[in-house]
């Protein structure tokens, strides 16, 4: 059974009395070349996002504002992590089912992705995901 590892990356936090700054550069702080960035916000109370896995794409999720939980599932084990620091990112590798929920009011989730959007990279059905990861191991 593969071990599900939570990989949190502390990004550089430059403290300044005028306001703090954090940097995330591809192939430096972020362990891949960033090909796509998007953000999720205004998530209504009780709703969740994600609910899928990727075959090739890797992601770094950052709570730019507020907080939310991310549940990771490798088909054998599940772990949940709270993201609530804008200088910390959660690295999500391939073949990991992810669900984002419990968004606080005003939460903003930034996603840095290793690949451009490709519909065939997504696995949207959990049973299909379980079959896929069992065949991949």
C-alpha positions in Angstrom: 0.0 0.0 0.0 1.5 3.4 -1.0 2.0 6.0 1.7 0.0 9.2 1.2 2.4 12.1 2.0 1.3 15.6 2.8 3.8 18.0 1.1 3.6 21.5 2.4 6.0 24.0 0.9 6.9 27.2 2.8 7.4 29.9 0.3 9.7 32.9 1.0 7.9 35.5 3.2 9.5 38.9 3.0 8.3 40.9 6.1 7.9 44.6 5.6 6.1 47.1 7.8 4.3 48.3 4.6 3.0 44.8 4.0 4.4 41.4 3.5 5.3 39.8 0.2 5.6 36.1 -0.8 7.1 34.8 -4.0 6.5 31.6 -5.9 8.7 31.0 -8.9 8.4 27.9 -11.1 11.3 25.4 -10.9 12.5 27.3 -7.8 10.1 27.5 -4.8 7.5 25.6 -6.9 9.0 22.2 -8.0 7.7 22.4 -11.5 7.4 24.9 -14.4 4.1 26.9 -13.9 2.0 26.6 -17.1 -1.3 27.8 -15.6 -2.6 29.7 -12.7 -6.2 30.1 -11.5 -8.0 31.0 -8.3 -11.2 29.8 -6.6 -13.2 32.3 -4.6 -16.7 33.2 -3.4 -17.4 29.5 -2.6 -20.9 29.4 -0.9 -21.1 28.0 2.6 -21.3 24.2 2.6 -20.0 23.8 -1.0 -16.9 22.0 -2.0 -14.6 22.2 -5.0 -12.3 19.7 -6.6 -13.7 16.2 -6.5 -11.3 14.8 -9.2 -7.8 13.6 -9.9 -5.2 14.2 -12.6 -3.1 11.7 -14.6 -0.2 14.1 -15.5 -0.8 17.5 -13.9 0.8 18.5 -10.6 -0.5 21.5 -8.5 0.4 23.8 -5.7 -2.6 25.1 -3.8 -2.2 28.3 -1.7 -4.8 29.9 0.6 -4.2 33.6 -0.4 -6.9 34.7 1.9 -9.0 32.9 4.5 -8.9 29.2 5.0 -10.2 25.8 3.6 -9.5 22.1 4.1 -8.0 19.9 1.4 -8.6 16.2 1.6 -6.2 14.0 -0.4 -6.8 10.4 -1.3 -4.4 8.0 -3.1 -7.0 5.2 -3.4 -5.6 3.5 -0.2 -5.5 6.3 2.4 -7.1 9.7 3.0 -5.6 12.7 4.8 -7.0 16.2 5.4 -4.9 19.4 5.8 -6.0 22.9 6.7 -4.6 25.7 4.4 -4.7 29.1 6.0 -1.3 30.8 5.4 -0.6 32.8 2.2 3.1 31.8 2.4 2.5 28.1 2.4 1.4 25.8 -0.4 0.2 22.2 -0.6 1.9 20.2 -3.4 -0.5 17.7 -5.0 1.1 15.1 -7.2 -0.4 13.0 -10.0 -2.9 10.3 -9.2 -4.3 12.0 -6.1 -8.0 12.6 -5.6 -8.6 16.0 -4.1 -11.6 17.7 -2.5 -11.6 21.3 -1.1 -14.2 22.2 1.5 -15.0 24.2 4.6 -14.1 27.5 2.9 -14.1 30.5 5.3 -15.8 33.7 4.3 -13.6 35.5 1.8 -11.3 32.6 1.2 -9.3 32.6 -2.0 -7.5 29.5 -3.2 -4.7 30.1 -5.8 -3.8 27.0 -7.9 -0.4 26.8 -9.7 -0.5 24.0 -12.3 2.3 22.2 -14.1 0.3 21.8 -17.3 -2.2 23.6 -19.5 -5.8 22.6 -19.2 -6.5 19.3 -20.9 -9.9 17.6 -20.4 -8.5 14.1 -20.9 -6.1 14.6 -17.9 -9.0 14.7 -15.5 -10.6 11.7 -13.7 -14.1 12.8 -12.4 -15.5 9.5 -11.2 -14.2 8.1 -8.0 -14.6 4.5 -9.0 -12.7 5.2 -12.3 -10.0 6.8 -10.2 -9.7 3.7 -8.0 -9.4 1.5 -11.1 -6.8 3.9 -12.6 -4.5 4.0 -9.5 -4.7 0.2 -9.0 -3.6 -0.3 -12.6 -0.9 2.4 -12.3 0.8 0.8 -9.3 
